[in-house]
């Protein structure tokens, strides 16, 4: 094999760890819109070279979490209301079809896991947990669809909108409504009503869009 081989396992692992750490900091609001991400500072913090840092920043940019600005380099990306609406519209097209395809393949174990997610979501009083619990609930129901590419695209969309959804849930007191809608979706899935689950999922997404839009304009 005419290729120069070298050990990249450590480098790849470092890039993944850096990506995960920065992504979580952005989703949690620890890094805010416009905050610079200097390669040398990150490399020093993680005790690595700039190579895995560049790889991590490239992946973060692909997820829409950071952007490159002239003279500033990488900064945490912001989001406009127009872009937020576009993401919601994308989700309203994508997620109903995913759950429609998933329902016929849902096992009792999947339904139990989704019910547990609902319970945890309903109990949570820490806003920092809401985004993760919400995504865990939906991903649990979507997993049996087998639509890996759809799920990958959805992950990127959710990364982009997640901090704003958490703020919307907190400021609009939307947790009770969201949990009630989650339970309705679970009931439809348990009954094997794929079309109903898809319709409820679409309404759930568009309702969150409307609520976020009202909050944003305030």
Secondary structure by P-SEA (a helix, b strand, c coil): cccccccaaaaaaaaaaaaaaaaaaaaaccccccbbbbaaaaaaaacccaaaaaaaaaaaaaaccbbbbccccccbbbbcaaaaaaaaaaaaacaaaaaaaacccccaaaaaaaaaaaaaaaacccccaaaaaaaaaaaaaaccccaaaaaaaaaaaaaacaaaaaaaaaaacaaaaaaaaaaaaaaaaaacaaaaaaaaaaaaaaaaaaaaaaaaac
